[in-house]
Amino acid sequence: MRQLSPALLALTTVALTMATATPAEAATRPKGVPKAAITAQVKKIVDGDTIHVVSKGRTLKVRLLEIDAPERGQCWYSAATAKTKALLPAGKPVYLLRDRDPKDPYGRYLFYAWSHNGTFVNRYLVRYGYAQAILVKPNDKYITLMRAEEAKAKRQRLRIWSGRCATGGATKPKTTARTGTDPRFRTCAEANRNGYGPYYRGRDPEYAWYQDRDGDGVVCEPR
């Protein structure tokens, strides 16, 4: 019988231990999180599409699948990083779902991620212009959805599609990256013109800054 190499054995062990959720975990997970997703704990946000999590006592470097957020020094880098921090607070649970390839060439684990309150983080970042959709075969489970969400963000000219740069511009308010929030504007219309919004009640702290005129739990929806 052929024996596995130590490196392959270690990778297989991690994959097996992360393959399924326990009944207790399944019972407490938010609505909308896939049953096959495993539970880990957020340790650190590296940037908009890279995080560190703790699973079974091990720290894993995770690259979020099917998205590409701005790199350091690029426009919207700080906003994308801050939003991922806000969606995935350190110490909170994160639900991770793998696709076909478990790792990228840099040794990072490849996952789709849902936040502690059930937000599909990969989708959210693409939908609201913090990241673009990318396909790295063979991982293509949600690529059709991601491309559709990217098209919406482009039509609404959100953030990376706005033609503006979050790192400059005399008329822009200062960002508040330490708290993971967007810049604060006088009105939603001004926020939209600068590529920001929408914000959801109970999820985005920016929601409290603006008036929810129709009471639907969303403010600053791009028109």
C-alpha positions in Angstrom: 0.0 0.0 0.0 1.4 3.4 -1.0 2.1 5.7 1.9 1.4 9.4 1.8 4.2 11.9 2.1 4.3 13.9 5.4 3.3 17.1 3.6 0.3 15.4 1.8 -0.7 13.6 5.0 -0.8 16.9 6.9 -2.9 18.6 4.2 -5.3 15.6 4.1 -5.6 15.7 7.9 -6.6 19.4 7.8 -9.1 18.8 5.0 -10.7 16.0 6.8 -11.0 17.8 10.1 -12.5 20.8 8.4 -14.8 18.8 6.1 -18.0 18.7 8.2 -19.6 20.6 11.0 -20.6 19.0 14.2 -24.4 18.9 15.0 -23.9 21.6 17.6 -22.2 23.9 15.1 -24.9 23.2 12.5 -27.6 24.2 14.9 -26.1 27.6 15.8 -25.0 28.7 12.4 -26.8 31.6 10.7 -29.4 31.0 8.0 -28.0 30.8 4.5 -24.7 29.3 5.5 -24.1 26.0 3.5 -24.3 22.8 5.5 -20.9 21.7 4.2 -19.2 24.8 5.5 -16.9 24.3 8.5 -16.6 26.7 11.4 -13.3 28.5 12.3 -12.4 31.7 14.2 -11.2 34.9 12.6 -7.7 35.7 13.8 -6.5 38.5 11.5 -7.4 40.4 8.3 -4.5 40.8 6.0 -6.2 42.7 3.3 -9.6 42.7 1.4 -9.3 39.1 0.2 -6.8 37.5 2.6 -7.5 36.5 6.2 -6.0 34.3 8.9 -8.3 31.9 10.8 -7.8 29.4 13.6 -9.2 25.9 13.1 -8.6 23.0 15.4 -5.8 25.0 17.1 -4.0 25.7 13.9 -3.6 29.1 12.2 -4.5 28.9 8.5 -3.8 31.5 5.8 -7.0 31.8 3.7 -7.5 33.4 0.3 -11.1 34.2 -0.5 -12.2 32.5 -3.6 -13.4 34.1 -6.9 -12.6 37.7 -5.8 -9.6 40.1 -6.2 -9.5 43.1 -3.9 -7.1 46.0 -4.4 -3.5 45.5 -3.2 -1.6 47.9 -0.8 -0.9 51.1 -2.6 -3.8 50.8 -5.0 -7.0 52.8 -5.0 -9.6 51.5 -2.6 -7.2 49.2 -0.8 -7.9 50.7 2.6 -11.7 50.7 2.1 -11.7 47.0 1.0 -9.5 46.0 3.9 -11.6 47.9 6.4 -14.8 46.4 5.1 -13.5 42.9 5.3 -12.4 43.7 8.9 -15.9 44.9 9.6 -17.6 41.9 8.1 -15.2 39.4 9.8 -14.3 40.8 13.2 -11.3 39.1 14.9 -12.4 36.6 17.4 -15.8 35.9 15.8 -16.8 32.7 14.0 -16.4 32.4 10.2 -17.9 29.7 8.1 -15.7 28.4 5.3 -16.6 26.3 2.2 -13.9 24.9 -0.1 -14.2 24.3 -3.8 -12.0 21.9 -5.8 -8.4 23.0 -5.2 -7.8 23.3 -1.4 -4.7 25.5 -1.8 -3.1 28.1 -4.1 0.5 28.2 -5.3 1.4 30.3 -2.2 0.2 27.8 0.3 -2.9 29.7 1.3 -6.1 27.7 1.8 -8.9 28.6 -0.7 -12.4 29.2 0.7 -15.7 31.0 0.4 -16.5 32.7 3.6 -19.7 33.6 5.5 -19.6 35.9 8.5 -20.8 35.3 12.0 -24.2 36.8 11.0 -24.5 34.9 7.7 -23.2 37.4 5.2 -21.6 35.8 2.2 -18.4 37.8 2.4 -17.0 37.0 -1.1 -20.3 38.0 -2.7 -20.7 41.2 -0.6 -17.3 42.5 -1.5 -17.9 42.0 -5.2 -21.5 43.3 -5.1 -20.5 46.6 -3.5 -17.4 47.3 -5.5 -14.7 46.4 -3.0 -13.4 43.6 -5.2 -13.7 42.3 -8.7 -14.8 38.8 -9.7 -12.1 36.5 -10.9 -12.0 32.8 -12.1 -9.0 30.7 -11.1 -9.9 27.2 -12.5 -11.0 24.7 -11.4 -12.7 26.7 -8.5 -15.8 28.0 -10.2 -18.7 27.1 -7.8 -20.1 30.7 -7.6 -18.4 32.4 -10.6 -21.7 33.0 -12.4 -23.2 34.7 -9.3 -20.0 36.7 -8.8 -20.0 38.0 -12.3 -23.6 39.0 -12.1 -22.9 40.9 -8.9 -19.9 42.5 -10.4 -22.1 43.7 -13.3 -24.4 45.4 -10.8 -21.5 47.1 -9.1 -20.2 48.3 -12.4 -23.6 49.7 -13.5 -23.9 51.6 -10.2 -20.2 52.7 -10.4 -19.5 51.6 -6.9 -16.0 52.1 -5.4 -13.4 50.4 -7.6 -15.8 51.0 -10.6 -16.5 54.7 -9.7 -13.7 56.2 -11.6 -12.5 57.8 -8.3 -9.7 56.9 -6.0 -10.4 56.5 -2.3 -6.8 57.4 -1.4 -7.0 61.0 -2.8 -9.2 63.9 -3.6 -9.5 67.2 -1.8 -13.3 66.9 -1.5 -13.3 63.5 0.2 -13.8 63.1 4.0 -11.1 61.2 5.9 -11.6 57.5 6.0 -12.0 55.8 9.4 -10.2 52.5 8.8 -9.5 51.9 12.5 -13.2 51.3 13.1 -13.7 49.6 9.7 -16.2 52.2 8.5 -16.5 54.2 5.3 -16.0 58.0 5.2 -19.0 59.9 6.5 -20.8 62.2 4.0 -23.5 64.8 4.5 -26.1 62.9 2.4 -26.6 59.5 0.8 -26.5 61.1 -2.6 -23.0 62.4 -1.8 -21.9 59.0 -0.5 -23.2 57.4 -3.8 -21.4 59.9 -5.9 -18.2 59.0 -4.2 -18.8 55.2 -4.7 -20.2 54.4 -1.2 -23.3 52.6 0.0 -25.6 50.9 0.5 -25.7 50.2 4.3 -27.8 47.6 6.1 -29.5 47.9 9.5 -27.9 45.6 12.1 -24.8 44.9 9.9 -23.2 48.2 8.8 -22.4 50.9 11.4 -22.7 53.5 8.7 -26.5 52.8 8.6 -27.0 54.9 11.7 -25.5 58.0 10.0 -28.3 58.3 7.4 -32.1 58.5 7.4 -34.0 55.3 6.4 -36.9 57.2 4.8 -38.8 54.1 3.6 -38.0 52.0 6.7 -36.7 49.0 4.7 -33.5 48.6 6.7 -31.3 49.9 3.9 -29.9 53.4 3.4 -27.8 54.9 0.6 -29.0 52.5 -2.0 -27.4 53.5 -5.4 -30.1 54.8 -7.8 
